[in-house]
Amino acid sequence: MMLHRSPRPPVALLPDPTAPNTGWVYAVARPLLLLELRHFAEVPLLPPVAREVMTLTNNPSLPIGRVVQVLGRDPVLAAQLLKAANSPLYGGNRRIAGLHEALLRIGTRGLRQLLLTVSANRVLMVRARPELTSRLQLRAGAVASASSHIARIYGTDADSAFMAGLLHDIGWAVIFGMASRGTSNLPPEFRDSNRVEEVCMHLHAEVGEALAIAWNLPPLVTAAIGYHHRPADAGAGVLMAYVVAAALRVCDSLGIGPVEPPTGKMEDDPVLLRLDLTGQKLGDLCKLVATEVGAHAAA
C-alpha cells in the first residue's frame, strides 16, 4: 500500500536554537516510519460491528431494532453503550439495562461519537506505555468534545470536528507503538524513549495525516490531523484545522492530559484570536468541556 508523504517542509514544533541536531529525524526516521506505517493502515479504524452500526446511523430514521441486533455481536461495544447511557453526561434519572433504551437516551449523534471513541481508544493504545495511553485517550476525548462545540459555533461540520479532535494525536500512538514493538527496520535511536518522543514532537502530525489518508478519512478531518499545529497551512481544511487547534488550547488551559507542553497565554493566542474565541465565549466553552470530561470520568 502506498502511503501519502506530505510535501510540506519539515518544521520543528519546538524551534529552540539550542536543541540538539534533529537531522536524523527527517533523514532517517521519517522515511522508515512512513514505510512501516503500512502495517497500521491495514487495520481499519472501525472494527466490523462499529463500521456496520455507523453505516446504519446514516439512515435518517435510525433502525433501532437492527442496531441492537448488530451491537449484540460485540459485547464490549454493547457494554460501552450501556455505560455511556447511564453516565451523568446523559443525565438519566434511572438506570437502564437494555440496548434499545440506551440508544433512545443517547441518540444518533451520541451513538456515532461513542463508536468513534471506542474505536479510537483501541488505536490510541501503547501497550508498553500505559501512562502515555491514558494521557492520549483522555486528551483525545477532551479535544474531540471541544472541537465539536467550536465547530457548532462557527457553522462547520461538528461530526467531522469530533473525529478530527479524537484522532489529532494518533501519530503519537503509532510512533511509540512501533518503537515498543522493536520493529527491526527502525534505527537504534528508537530504543531511547527520549529520542522517540523527539521524533513524535516533529513527525506525529505528518504520520497521523498519512494514516488518515490510508484510512480514507474525510479530507477536512485529514487536514486537521495533519495541520493542527499549523492551521494556516491547511489549505481547504483551514477552518477545521483552526477548530482543532483552538480545542487544543482549551484543553491545555484546563490541564487535560497534555502530551506536549502548552506555551503562551490564552488571551494572546493567535489561533483563538483568529476565531474570535475570547472573553465570555471562551470561558463558557472551557466550563462546558470541563463538565463533559468530568461526566465521562465519573461514568
Buried (B, 14 or more C-beta within 10 A) or exposed (E): EEBBEBEEEBEEEEEEEEEEEBEBBBEBBBEBBBEBBBBBBEEBBBBEBBBBBBEBBEEEEBEBEEBBEBBEEBEEBBEBBBEBBBBBBBEBEEEBEEBEBBBEBBEBEBBBBBBBBBBBBBBBBBEEBEEBBEBBBBBBBBBBBBBBBBBEBBEBBBBBBBBBBBBBBBBBBBBBBBBBBEBEEBEEBBEEBEBBBBBBBBBBBBBBBBBBBBBEBBBBBBBBBBBBBBBEBBEEBBBBBBBBBBBBBBBBBBEBBBBBEBEEEBEEBEBBEBBEBEEEBBEEBBEBBBEBBEBBEEB
